[in-house]
């Protein structure tokens, strides 16, 4: 587990381990699977994969047992972030109904967005600093946020909503199929 989330793990009395999900280490993999099987799914496993496996192995093992993976590396102070701001605040984003977005034949459409939707560090770093770019807001652009960020990083998400422009469009990784933003190329 990365040291940045120790406070969050201790505060929430979380079970912590760092076991590889690599098939080359079958005994440890079987232990990891048994541990996941005894948990109360659905749930979340926080951190990221260890040095002995790959992202796809780590995420797949958890997903098969009803857990999603949350990359929380490089995200210090989650305990504090979750207690600052109003987690019940509703953030609205005006979108036209799906029927209003109709693609015309012969045109090419592009969706521009910044994404690392399963990572708390993306919110914590203001989308790798891209949110602070001078060009932001001057053209239509999508920003991907983990929906759980509203609870884990309440004040930061509030900041994004308070500073967004009409050209900034927010969407969550779990609802990518509901993005109806089409931008025709000139």
N, C-alpha and C positions, 0 to 999 in steps of 0.2 A: 504494500500500500504506500502510495506517495505520502511523504511527510506533511504535505499541505493540508490534508483532510483529517489528520489525527483528532483535532478538536471536535470536528463534526461526528466522527465515529464514536468517540468517548461520550460526548454529550447525548447521543442517541442510543447508547449502549448497544452498538452494532457488533456483530461478529466479524472479526478481521482475520484474513489469511491471505497468503500469496502463493497459491498453488497453480502450476502450469496446466493448461488444457491440451497440451501437445500429446499426440498419440504415441510419440516416441518414449514417453514416460508413463506407461500404462498403469502402474500401481498408483501413482499419484493422481493420474486422471480418474481412475476408478474411485478414489477417495473424494476427489472434487465432485464427481457426479453424485455420490452418496450424500454428500453434504447438501448439495442443491436439492436433491430429492426429499430431504427431511425438512426443508424450509417451507414456509407458507407462501406459495405462489398465488397470485402474481406478486412480483417484487422487483427490486432493483439490486444489481451488484455495482458498486461504485469502485472506481479506480480505472485501471486499464490493464491490458494483459501483461504478464510478466516477461522477463527476458527469454524464457524458454519456449514461448509459443507465439502465435501470430494472432492478429485481431480477429480474423475470420473464425479461428478455432474457439477462441475465448467467447465471442458473441454467440456462436452457434450452440455451444454447450448450454449456456444460460437460457437462450431462447427456447430450446427444446424442452425446457423444464418450467417455462412460464415466467422467466425473468428477462428484463431488459438490462442492457449495459449502459452505464453512464460514465463517460470519460471525464473524470474529475481531477486529472493530473493538472498541476499548475493552477489550482484554484484554492488559494488560502482563505481561511476565515469564513467558511460556509455557515458556521453556527451564527456568526454575527450577521452575515448577509441575509439569512432567513428571518432574523428578528428585527430587521430595519425595514420600514415601509409598511404598507397595508396589503397583506396577502389576499384580502377579499375584494380589493379594488378591481373593477371590471374595466378592461381596456377595449375600446371599440375601434374598429377600422372599417371605414365605409368601402364597400365593394359593390359593384353592380351585380345583378343576378347573372347566373351562368349564361342564360339565353341571350344576353346583350353582347357577349363575346363570340362573334361568328367569324371564322377564318374565311378569307376570300381566296378563290382559286387563283393560282399563278403568283401569289405573294409568299414571301418567306417571313416567318415570325421568329423572334428571338426573345428568350427570357433571360435576363441578366440577374444573377443573385450571388450572394456570399453565403456559403454554407459550411458548417461543421456542426450539424444539428444535434449530435449526441454528446456534445462536449460543453461542460460548464466553463472551461477556460475561454471559449469563444466569447461568451457574455462578459466574463471577467476582464478580458483584454480589449473590450470595446470592438469586437470583431477584428482582432489583430491590428487595431488602430485605424481601420478603414472607416469607422463611424466618425472619426474626427477629421477625415480628409476634406480639404477645401471644396472638392468637386461634388461631395455628397449632397444630394438634394437637387442637383441641377438637371438630372434626368431620371427616368423611371428605373428603379432598382429594387430587387427583392432581398430581404434579410431573413435568414433562417434561424429560428430560435427553438430550443428544446422547450416544449410546453411546460415541463416541470420547473423551468427557470422562474416562472411566476411565483412559485412557492419557495424555491431554494434561494433565489436572488431577487427578492421582491423590489427593493429600492433601485437596483440596477435596471430591472425591466421597466420600472416606472420612469426612470431617466430616459430610456430609449423612446418610450411613448411621448414623453413631454417634449423631446427635442426632435422628433421626426418631422419631415416635410410631407407635402402632398405626394411627392414622387417616391417616398419610401414605402414599401409594402412589406408587411411582416407575415410570415407563415411558419408553421411548425412542421418538423420532419415527419410527424405521423399523419399529416394531412396534405402531403404533397399532391395527391390526386385531385385536390380541390382548388388548385391554383388556376385562376382563369385570366391571368394577366398576359395579354398578347401585345407585342410591340412590332408593328410593321417596319421593315427596313426601308429606308428612303431609296 
